[in-house]
Amino acid sequence: MLRRLLPLLVAGLVVTAILASLGFWQLRRMEWKAGELAAIQRGIEQPPVALPAVIDPAMKYLPVVVSGHTTGDEILVLSGSHDLGGGYNVISGFQTGDGRRIMVDRGFITQDDRRTPRPPVALTVAGNLHWPEEKGSKTPEPDLSAGIWFAREVPRMAAHLGTEPVLVVAAGVQGDAQGVMAMPLDISHIPNNHLSYAIQWFSFAIICLVMTIALAWRIRQQTN
């Protein structure tokens, strides 16, 4: 009987230990990710600087301030607010005081404000550089005839609006906001799912241990 039980117990305990170690690894990853998110949030909240002359996606979340005026050209990205319901994010073409053309995510409008005119207006915008990763395999293509997009795609939006592939997400606006509510960046959109992964691995470890004990008990009963 021992010859039959010992390999089973060793194999079951080894697999259980491996699964449990993966759970503990996910817990360590959770702590690491929490630290990374805290660092990102601290970076978002730093005092803004002037828009760099050369910009690339490595500058994601950099706080900047730009002054100039909107061009009157805009993209509406389907969005939603917990308090206000469905609506759109307004992505406006923006010309800075030194002549650069970029994009500004001015914030949120409700469904009812979709057709409200938003002509060119002088603004000073403090916000953060951003390259959202929102488009997935099931994201619909933009409805260009209606001016409605379903994800913020910086290169495509820039090509459509004739700007640099640079997006500033407004945290605060000086000037006539034209009814657009700024939606500052924070870390709420960045997932930290490692706790759920850890629970899954620990669950697998418990199942493996229970199955090993149950099988060992069954073998013992059969040999008695």
C-alpha positions in Angstrom: 0.0 0.0 0.0 2.8 2.4 0.9 4.4 1.9 -2.5 1.1 3.0 -4.1 0.5 5.9 -1.8 3.9 7.5 -1.6 4.3 8.5 -5.3 0.7 9.8 -5.2 1.3 11.9 -2.0 4.7 13.2 -3.3 3.2 14.2 -6.6 0.1 15.8 -5.1 2.1 17.8 -2.5 4.6 19.0 -5.1 1.8 20.2 -7.4 0.1 21.8 -4.5 3.3 23.6 -3.5 3.8 24.9 -7.0 0.3 26.2 -7.2 0.5 27.9 -3.8 3.9 29.4 -4.8 2.2 31.0 -7.8 -0.4 32.5 -5.5 2.3 34.0 -3.3 4.0 35.3 -6.5 0.8 37.0 -7.5 0.6 38.7 -4.1 4.1 40.0 -4.5 3.1 41.3 -8.0 0.1 43.0 -6.4 2.3 44.9 -4.0 4.6 45.8 -6.8 1.8 47.0 -9.0 0.3 49.1 -6.2 3.7 50.8 -5.8 3.8 51.5 -9.6 0.3 52.9 -9.5 1.1 55.1 -6.6 4.2 56.4 -8.5 2.1 57.1 -11.6 -0.5 59.0 -9.5 2.3 61.1 -7.9 3.6 61.9 -11.4 0.2 62.9 -12.6 -0.2 65.3 -9.7 3.2 67.1 -10.2 3.2 70.7 -11.2 2.7 71.1 -15.0 5.6 72.1 -17.3 5.6 73.7 -20.7 4.9 71.4 -23.7 8.2 69.7 -24.6 9.5 70.4 -28.1 9.9 66.7 -28.8 7.2 64.4 -27.5 7.0 60.6 -27.5 4.8 58.0 -25.7 7.5 57.5 -23.0 6.2 60.8 -21.7 2.8 59.3 -20.9 1.1 61.1 -17.9 3.6 64.0 -18.0 1.8 67.1 -16.5 1.9 70.0 -19.0 0.2 73.4 -19.5 -0.7 74.8 -23.0 -2.1 78.1 -24.0 -3.8 78.9 -27.3 -7.2 78.3 -28.9 -9.3 75.4 -30.1 -9.7 75.1 -33.8 -13.4 74.4 -33.9 -12.6 70.9 -35.2 -13.4 68.1 -32.8 -14.0 64.4 -32.3 -16.7 63.0 -30.0 -15.6 59.7 -28.3 -18.5 57.7 -26.8 -18.1 57.8 -23.1 -20.0 57.8 -19.8 -20.1 59.4 -16.4 -21.2 57.6 -13.2 -23.2 60.7 -12.2 -24.4 62.0 -15.6 -24.9 58.8 -17.6 -23.9 58.3 -21.2 -22.2 61.0 -23.2 -19.0 61.8 -25.0 -15.4 63.0 -24.5 -14.7 66.1 -26.6 -11.3 65.8 -28.4 -10.6 69.3 -29.9 -8.0 70.4 -32.3 -5.8 72.9 -30.4 -3.4 75.5 -31.7 -0.8 76.7 -29.2 0.5 80.2 -28.9 3.6 79.2 -30.8 1.7 77.7 -33.7 1.8 74.0 -32.8 -1.4 72.0 -33.6 -2.1 69.3 -31.0 -5.2 67.7 -29.5 -6.9 68.3 -26.2 -9.3 66.0 -24.5 -11.4 68.7 -22.9 -13.6 66.4 -20.9 -17.2 65.2 -20.9 -20.5 66.3 -22.3 -23.9 64.7 -22.0 -25.9 63.2 -24.9 -28.0 66.4 -25.0 -25.0 68.6 -25.6 -23.7 66.6 -28.6 -24.9 69.2 -31.1 -24.2 72.3 -29.1 -21.9 74.6 -31.1 -18.3 74.8 -29.8 -16.6 77.4 -32.0 -12.9 78.3 -31.6 -12.2 79.6 -28.1 -9.0 80.8 -26.3 -8.0 78.5 -23.5 -5.2 77.7 -21.1 -5.2 74.0 -20.4 -3.4 72.2 -17.6 -3.4 68.4 -18.0 -1.4 65.3 -18.8 0.0 63.8 -21.9 -1.8 60.5 -22.7 -1.7 57.6 -25.1 -4.8 55.6 -24.2 -5.0 52.0 -25.1 -8.8 51.6 -25.5 -9.3 50.0 -28.9 -9.9 46.3 -28.8 -10.7 43.6 -31.4 -14.4 44.2 -30.9 -14.3 48.1 -30.9 -16.3 49.4 -33.8 -14.7 51.6 -36.4 -15.4 55.4 -36.0 -18.6 56.8 -37.5 -16.9 59.5 -39.5 -20.1 60.9 -41.0 -21.5 61.5 -37.4 -18.1 62.5 -36.0 -18.4 59.8 -33.3 -15.5 57.5 -32.3 -15.6 54.5 -29.9 -12.0 54.7 -28.6 -9.3 57.4 -28.3 -6.8 56.4 -30.9 -4.1 59.1 -30.8 -2.4 58.6 -34.3 -5.7 58.2 -36.1 -7.4 61.1 -34.4 -4.4 63.3 -35.1 -4.5 62.4 -38.8 -8.2 63.1 -38.9 -7.8 66.5 -37.2 -4.6 67.4 -38.9 -2.5 67.7 -35.7 0.6 66.3 -34.1 -0.1 62.8 -32.5 -0.2 64.5 -29.1 -3.1 64.4 -26.7 -3.4 66.4 -23.6 -6.1 65.3 -21.2 -7.4 68.4 -19.4 -7.3 68.5 -15.6 -8.2 72.2 -15.4 -9.2 74.9 -18.0 -8.9 78.6 -17.8 -11.3 80.4 -20.2 -14.8 79.5 -21.6 -15.1 75.7 -21.2 -18.3 75.8 -23.3 -20.0 73.4 -21.0 -17.4 70.7 -21.3 -16.5 69.2 -17.9 -12.8 68.3 -17.4 -12.2 64.7 -16.5 -8.6 64.6 -15.0 -6.5 61.5 -15.4 -6.1 59.3 -12.4 -5.1 55.6 -11.8 -8.6 54.3 -11.7 -8.4 53.2 -15.3 -5.3 51.0 -14.7 -6.2 47.6 -13.4 -4.5 45.7 -10.6 -6.0 42.2 -10.9 -3.2 40.3 -9.1 -5.3 39.6 -6.0 -7.9 37.8 -8.0 -5.2 35.8 -9.8 -3.7 34.9 -6.4 -7.1 33.7 -5.2 -7.4 31.5 -8.2 -4.0 29.9 -7.7 -4.7 29.3 -4.0 -8.0 27.8 -4.9 -6.3 25.4 -7.4 -3.8 24.5 -4.6 -6.6 23.7 -2.2 -8.4 21.6 -4.8 -5.2 19.7 -5.6 -4.5 19.0 -2.0 -8.1 17.9 -1.3 -8.1 15.6 -4.4 -4.7 14.1 -3.3 -6.0 13.3 0.2 -9.3 11.9 -1.2 -7.5 9.7 -3.7 -5.1 8.5 -1.0 -8.0 7.7 1.3 -9.8 5.8 -1.5 -6.6 3.7 -2.3 -6.2 2.9 1.4 -9.8 1.8 1.7 -9.5 -0.4 -1.3 -6.4 -2.2 0.1 -8.0 -2.8 3.5 
